[in-house]
Amino acid sequence: MPEKMSVLVVDDDAMIRDLLPEILTGDRFDVSTAATGAEGLEAARRRRFAIVVTDLKLPDIDGTRLLKTITAESPGTVVLAMTGKGTIRDAVKLMREGAFDVLPKPFGIDELKLAIEKAGRHHEFQQSHDDLKRRVETSEKMAAIGRLAAGVAHELNNPLDGVLRFVNLSLDQLHRAAPAISSVAHYLEDAKTGLKRMADIVKTLLSYSRNVAVEHEPQELRGMLTDVLTGLSHCNGRSLVQVRQLVPARGLLVPSGLYQVLANLVKNAFDAMESGGVLTLFAREEGEIVVIEVTDSGVGISDEAQKRIFEPFFTTKPVGKGTGLGLAITAQIVERFGGTIRVESRVGAGTTFRVTIPRPPAGGAGVAPPTGMETGS
C-alpha cells in the first residue's frame, strides 16, 4: 500500500495539535503530536519523520534548539517553524538554522496546508535526489567489486572443483572399507560440507560478476509465489511461519526472471523469523506498474544496516550464514527490469521489501540482455 508521509506537530497549544491531524486526514499524511519540546525530540529519535511542524515558543526548551537538533540528527527531515515573531530578519535566521519555511502566527488553514504540501514535495524531491546519488555510488562500487569477484572466483573454481572430486573419491573408497576407519570418513564428510559451501559462494560470485541475462517471459505471480514457497519448504523455522497471500489468484503477470528476486526475499524473511511469525505477500497493479511487498514480523533491521543492505558482501547474518550477495543480486535483477526495490524496517517490529516493476507485455519480450552489453553478434 502507498506509504503515508509522516508528520510530527510540536506545540503546547492543544487547538493546534488537534487541528493539524484533522485537516491532514486522508491517505497522504500520518500525523503524530507532542505538547513539549522534550516529547517532540523523543518522538523524532524513535521515528524518522518526513516533516516536523514546531512552534518556537515551547514550555520546556527553545524551539530553535529543537529545530537545530532535529535537522542535525535527521538531515532528511523537513522542518516548518511556527512563530509569533513575523519579521523577515527572524525568518532568515531560522532558515539559516535549518528551517525549510516559517509560518508567522496567526495563519489560516489554507496557508498551513499549502506550507505542508510544499514541505512534502521538497521531502520527496530530496529523497529522490539522495536515492539517485546512492544508486550511482552503489553502481560504481558494484562494478568494481564485480570485476574483483570474477577474478577471485575464476582463480578458486578449478582447484576447488579438483579438491571436491578427490574428497568424493576418497569417501567412495572408505565406504567400501572396514568400519574401523569410519572416523576418517566422518572427517571427510565435514570437509565435503565445507567445500560445497565454498563452491556455492564461488557460484554466487560468478553469478554476480557475469551480469547474466534475465527472463522477461510473463508468468502469473500467484503461481510463481507458490513455487517459491514450495522450494523453500525446508528453510529454518518455515513450519513456524504463517503465510498470508494478498495476491490476485489470476491475471497479475510478472517477468519469469523475477523468481530469484522473490526467492531471495522470502528466504530472508524466513531467516528473520526462526522462532515463528507471519509472512505477508502483497501485490497489486497500479496502471502499468506492479507493486510487490514481502513483509515479515521478524527481528527487523537497524537504520544503519538499511543504508547498506544492498551493498555487495554486506550481511546482517552470522558468519557462515550468508555471503552478503543475495540482496545485491536481487537489486541488480530488479534494476534490469527497470524497477526499484526499497526496504522499510524497525528493529523488533519486522521488515518490508517493496519491489516495483513495469508490467510485462502479454506476449512476453524474451530475455533482457546484461546491462551495458549489446544484443546480436
C-alpha positions as CSV (number, residue, x, y, z in Angstrom):
1,M,0.0,0.0,0.0
2,P,1.2,3.6,-0.6
3,E,3.4,4.9,2.2
4,K,2.0,7.8,4.1
5,M,4.2,10.8,4.7
6,S,4.9,11.1,8.4
7,V,4.3,14.5,10.1
8,L,5.2,15.5,13.7
9,V,3.4,18.5,15.2
10,V,5.1,20.0,18.3
11,D,3.0,22.7,20.0
12,D,1.8,23.3,23.6
13,D,-1.4,24.7,22.1
14,A,-3.9,21.9,22.2
15,M,-6.0,23.5,19.5
16,I,-3.1,23.4,17.0
17,R,-2.4,19.7,18.0
18,D,-6.0,18.8,17.3
19,L,-6.3,20.9,14.2
20,L,-3.5,19.5,12.1
21,P,-4.4,15.8,12.3
22,E,-8.0,16.9,11.3
23,I,-7.0,19.0,8.2
24,L,-4.4,16.5,7.1
25,T,-6.7,13.4,7.1
26,G,-6.6,11.0,4.2
27,D,-4.1,8.7,2.7
28,R,-1.2,11.1,2.2
29,F,-0.2,12.0,5.8
30,D,0.3,10.2,9.1
31,V,0.2,12.8,11.9
32,S,1.7,12.5,15.4
33,T,1.7,15.2,18.0
34,A,3.8,16.3,21.0
35,A,3.0,19.0,23.6
36,T,6.6,19.8,24.7
37,G,10.0,20.0,23.1
38,A,11.2,17.0,25.1
39,E,8.3,14.9,23.8
40,G,8.9,16.1,20.3
41,L,12.6,15.3,20.5
42,E,11.9,11.8,21.9
43,A,9.4,11.1,19.2
44,A,11.8,12.3,16.5
45,R,14.5,10.0,17.9
46,R,12.2,7.0,17.9
47,R,10.9,7.5,14.4
48,R,12.3,9.3,11.3
49,F,9.6,11.9,10.3
50,A,9.4,13.3,6.8
51,I,8.1,16.7,8.2
52,V,8.2,18.3,11.6
53,V,6.0,21.4,12.3
54,T,7.1,23.0,15.5
55,D,6.2,26.2,17.5
56,L,9.3,28.1,18.6
57,K,7.8,29.0,22.0
58,L,7.6,25.8,24.0
59,P,7.2,25.4,27.7
60,D,10.4,23.4,28.3
61,I,13.1,24.1,25.6
62,D,13.6,26.7,23.0
63,G,12.0,25.7,19.6
64,T,15.1,26.9,17.7
65,R,17.2,24.4,19.7
66,L,14.7,21.7,18.9
67,L,14.8,22.6,15.2
68,K,18.6,22.5,15.1
69,T,18.8,19.2,16.9
70,I,16.3,17.5,14.6
71,T,17.9,18.8,11.4
72,A,21.4,17.7,12.8
73,E,20.2,14.2,13.8
74,S,17.9,13.6,10.9
75,P,19.1,15.6,7.9
76,G,16.3,14.3,5.6
77,T,13.5,15.7,7.8
78,V,11.9,18.9,6.6
79,V,11.2,21.4,9.5
80,L,8.5,24.1,9.4
81,A,8.7,26.7,12.2
82,M,5.7,28.5,13.6
83,T,6.4,31.8,15.4
84,G,4.8,34.9,16.6
85,K,7.9,36.9,15.5
86,G,7.0,37.6,12.0
87,T,9.9,39.7,10.8
88,I,12.0,39.0,7.8
89,R,15.2,39.0,9.8
90,D,13.8,36.4,12.2
91,A,12.7,34.2,9.2
92,V,16.1,34.4,7.6
93,K,17.8,33.5,10.8
94,L,15.5,30.5,11.3
95,M,16.2,29.3,7.7
96,R,19.9,29.5,8.4
97,E,19.3,27.3,11.4
98,G,17.8,24.7,9.2
99,A,14.1,25.6,8.9
100,F,12.6,24.9,5.4
101,D,9.8,27.6,5.9
102,V,8.5,29.9,8.6
103,L,4.8,30.4,9.3
104,P,4.1,33.7,11.2
105,K,1.2,33.5,13.6
106,P,-1.7,33.9,13.1
107,F,-2.1,31.9,9.9
108,G,-5.0,30.5,8.0
109,I,-5.8,26.8,7.5
110,D,-5.2,27.1,3.7
111,E,-1.8,28.8,4.3
112,L,-0.8,26.0,6.7
113,K,-1.9,23.2,4.3
114,L,0.0,24.9,1.4
115,A,3.2,25.1,3.5
116,I,2.9,21.4,4.5
117,E,2.2,20.4,0.9
118,K,5.3,22.4,-0.2
119,A,7.4,20.7,2.5
120,G,6.1,17.3,1.4
121,R,7.1,17.9,-2.2
122,H,10.5,19.1,-1.0
123,H,11.0,16.0,1.0
124,E,10.1,13.8,-1.9
125,F,12.5,15.6,-4.2
126,Q,15.2,15.4,-1.6
127,Q,14.6,11.7,-1.2
128,S,14.7,11.0,-4.9
129,H,17.9,13.1,-5.3
130,D,19.6,11.2,-2.4
131,D,18.4,7.9,-3.7
132,L,19.8,8.6,-7.2
133,K,23.1,9.6,-5.7
134,R,23.2,6.4,-3.6
135,R,22.4,4.3,-6.7
136,V,25.2,5.9,-8.7
137,E,27.7,5.3,-5.9
138,T,26.5,1.8,-5.4
139,S,26.5,1.0,-9.1
140,E,30.2,2.2,-9.4
141,K,31.1,0.2,-6.3
142,M,29.3,-2.9,-7.5
143,A,31.0,-2.7,-10.9
144,A,34.5,-2.6,-9.2
145,I,33.6,-5.4,-6.8
146,G,32.1,-7.4,-9.7
147,R,35.4,-7.3,-11.6
148,L,37.3,-8.4,-8.4
149,A,34.8,-11.1,-7.7
150,A,35.1,-12.5,-11.2
151,G,38.9,-12.8,-10.9
152,V,38.8,-14.4,-7.4
153,A,36.0,-16.8,-8.4
154,H,37.8,-18.0,-11.6
155,E,41.1,-18.5,-9.6
156,L,39.3,-20.6,-7.0
157,N,36.9,-22.5,-9.1
158,N,39.3,-25.1,-10.8
159,P,41.3,-26.1,-7.7
160,L,38.1,-26.2,-5.6
161,D,36.5,-28.5,-8.1
162,G,39.5,-30.7,-8.1
163,V,39.7,-31.0,-4.3
164,L,35.9,-31.7,-4.1
165,R,36.4,-34.6,-6.6
166,F,39.2,-36.1,-4.6
167,V,37.2,-35.9,-1.4
168,N,34.3,-37.7,-3.1
169,L,36.6,-40.4,-4.5
170,S,38.1,-40.9,-1.0
171,L,34.7,-41.2,0.5
172,D,33.7,-43.8,-2.0
173,Q,36.8,-45.9,-1.2
174,L,36.3,-45.5,2.6
175,H,32.6,-46.6,2.5
176,R,33.8,-49.9,0.9
177,A,36.5,-50.3,3.5
178,A,36.2,-51.7,7.1
179,P,34.2,-49.8,9.8
180,A,37.5,-49.3,11.7
181,I,38.2,-46.2,9.6
182,S,34.7,-44.7,9.8
183,S,36.1,-41.7,11.8
184,V,38.2,-40.7,8.7
185,A,35.0,-40.9,6.6
186,H,33.4,-38.6,9.2
187,Y,36.2,-36.0,8.8
188,L,35.9,-36.2,5.1
189,E,32.2,-35.6,5.2
190,D,32.8,-32.5,7.2
191,A,35.4,-31.4,4.7
192,K,32.9,-32.1,1.9
193,T,30.3,-29.9,3.6
194,G,32.8,-27.0,3.9
195,L,33.9,-27.4,0.3
196,K,30.3,-27.4,-1.0
197,R,29.7,-24.2,0.8
198,M,32.8,-22.7,-0.8
199,A,31.6,-23.9,-4.1
200,D,28.2,-22.3,-3.5
201,I,30.0,-19.0,-2.7
202,V,32.1,-19.2,-5.9
203,K,28.9,-19.9,-7.9
204,T,27.2,-16.8,-6.4
205,L,30.3,-14.7,-7.1
206,L,30.3,-15.8,-10.7
207,S,26.5,-15.1,-11.0
208,Y,27.0,-11.6,-9.6
209,S,30.1,-10.8,-11.7
210,R,28.7,-12.2,-15.0
211,N,25.7,-9.9,-15.0
212,V,23.7,-12.7,-16.6
213,A,20.5,-12.1,-18.7
214,V,17.1,-12.5,-17.1
215,E,13.9,-13.9,-18.5
216,H,11.1,-11.4,-19.4
217,E,8.5,-14.1,-20.4
218,P,5.3,-13.2,-18.4
219,Q,4.2,-15.6,-15.7
220,E,1.3,-15.3,-13.2
221,L,2.7,-14.0,-9.9
222,R,0.5,-16.2,-7.7
223,G,1.8,-19.4,-9.3
224,M,5.4,-18.1,-9.0
225,L,5.0,-17.4,-5.3
226,T,3.6,-20.9,-4.8
227,D,6.7,-22.4,-6.5
228,V,8.9,-20.2,-4.3
229,L,7.2,-21.3,-1.1
230,T,7.4,-25.0,-2.2
231,G,11.1,-24.6,-3.0
232,L,11.8,-23.1,0.4
233,S,9.7,-25.5,2.5
234,H,12.8,-26.7,4.4
235,C,14.0,-23.3,5.5
236,N,14.8,-22.6,9.1
237,G,11.6,-22.0,11.1
238,R,9.5,-22.5,8.0
239,S,6.9,-24.7,9.8
240,L,6.5,-21.9,12.5
241,V,5.7,-19.2,10.0
242,Q,2.2,-18.3,8.9
243,V,2.0,-17.2,5.3
244,R,-0.6,-14.7,4.2
245,Q,-1.0,-14.1,0.4
246,L,-2.8,-10.9,-0.5
247,V,-2.2,-11.6,-4.2
248,P,-4.8,-11.9,-7.0
249,A,-5.3,-15.5,-7.9
250,R,-5.2,-14.8,-11.6
251,G,-4.3,-12.2,-14.1
252,L,-1.4,-10.5,-12.3
253,L,1.6,-11.1,-14.6
254,V,5.3,-10.5,-13.8
255,P,8.5,-11.4,-15.7
256,S,9.6,-15.0,-15.0
257,G,13.1,-13.8,-14.2
258,L,11.6,-12.3,-11.0
259,Y,11.6,-15.8,-9.4
260,Q,15.1,-15.3,-8.0
261,V,14.2,-11.9,-6.5
262,L,11.2,-13.4,-4.7
263,A,13.1,-16.5,-3.6
264,N,15.8,-14.3,-2.0
265,L,13.3,-12.0,-0.3
266,V,11.2,-14.8,1.1
267,K,14.2,-16.8,2.3
268,N,15.5,-13.7,4.1
269,A,12.0,-13.3,5.7
270,F,12.1,-17.0,6.9
271,D,15.6,-16.4,8.3
272,A,14.4,-13.4,10.2
273,M,11.6,-15.5,11.8
274,E,13.3,-18.6,13.0
275,S,11.2,-18.6,16.2
276,G,8.0,-18.1,14.1
277,G,5.9,-15.2,12.8
278,V,3.8,-14.0,9.9
279,L,5.0,-13.6,6.3
280,T,2.7,-11.4,4.3
281,L,2.9,-11.4,0.5
282,F,1.1,-8.5,-1.1
283,A,0.7,-7.4,-4.7
284,R,-1.3,-5.1,-6.8
285,E,-1.3,-3.3,-10.2
286,E,-1.0,0.5,-10.4
287,G,-1.6,1.2,-14.1
288,E,1.4,-0.3,-15.9
289,I,3.3,-0.9,-12.7
290,V,3.3,-4.0,-10.5
291,V,3.9,-3.4,-6.8
292,I,5.0,-6.4,-4.7
293,E,5.6,-6.3,-0.9
294,V,7.3,-9.1,1.2
295,T,6.7,-8.4,4.9
296,D,7.9,-10.3,7.9
297,S,7.3,-9.9,11.6
298,G,10.8,-10.8,12.5
299,V,13.8,-9.1,14.2
300,G,14.0,-6.1,12.0
301,I,16.9,-4.2,10.5
302,S,18.7,-1.2,12.1
303,D,18.7,2.2,10.4
304,E,22.4,1.9,9.7
305,A,22.2,-1.5,8.2
306,Q,19.3,-0.4,6.0
307,K,21.6,2.2,4.4
308,R,24.0,-0.7,3.3
309,I,21.6,-3.6,2.8
310,F,22.0,-3.7,-1.0
311,E,25.8,-3.4,-0.9
312,P,27.8,-6.4,-2.1
313,F,29.2,-8.6,0.7
314,F,27.3,-6.7,3.4
315,T,25.2,-9.0,5.6
316,T,23.4,-8.9,9.0
317,K,23.6,-12.7,9.3
318,P,26.1,-14.5,11.4
319,V,29.4,-15.7,9.9
320,G,28.8,-18.7,7.7
321,K,25.1,-18.0,7.2
322,G,25.3,-15.7,4.2
323,T,27.6,-14.3,1.5
324,G,26.1,-10.8,1.5
325,L,25.5,-11.1,-2.2
326,G,21.8,-12.2,-2.2
327,L,20.3,-8.7,-1.9
328,A,22.9,-7.2,-4.2
329,I,22.0,-9.7,-6.9
330,T,18.3,-9.1,-6.1
331,A,18.7,-5.3,-6.6
332,Q,20.7,-5.9,-9.8
333,I,17.9,-8.1,-11.3
334,V,15.1,-5.6,-10.3
335,E,17.0,-2.7,-11.9
336,R,17.5,-4.8,-15.0
337,F,13.7,-5.0,-15.3
338,G,13.6,-1.2,-15.0
339,G,12.2,-1.4,-11.5
340,T,13.0,-0.3,-7.9
341,I,13.4,-2.1,-4.6
342,R,13.1,-0.4,-1.2
343,V,13.3,-1.6,2.4
344,E,11.4,-0.4,5.4
345,S,12.2,-1.8,8.8
346,R,12.2,-1.2,12.6
347,V,14.2,-3.3,15.0
348,G,11.9,-5.8,16.7
349,A,9.0,-4.9,14.5
350,G,9.6,-6.6,11.2
351,T,10.7,-5.7,7.7
352,T,9.0,-4.9,4.4
353,F,10.8,-5.1,1.0
354,R,8.8,-3.3,-1.7
355,V,9.5,-4.1,-5.4
356,T,8.0,-2.1,-8.2
357,I,8.5,-3.2,-11.8
358,P,6.8,-2.4,-15.2
359,R,4.1,-4.9,-16.1
360,P,5.4,-7.2,-18.9
361,P,3.6,-7.2,-22.2
362,A,1.1,-10.0,-22.6
363,G,3.1,-11.6,-25.4
364,G,6.4,-11.5,-23.5
365,A,9.6,-9.9,-24.5
366,G,12.2,-12.7,-24.4
367,V,15.3,-12.2,-22.4
368,A,16.7,-8.9,-21.0
369,P,20.4,-8.6,-22.1
370,P,23.0,-7.9,-19.4
371,T,23.4,-4.2,-18.6
372,G,25.9,-2.4,-20.8
373,M,26.1,-5.3,-23.4
374,E,24.7,-5.3,-26.9
375,T,22.4,-7.9,-28.4
376,G,23.2,-9.7,-31.6
377,S,26.6,-10.7,-32.9
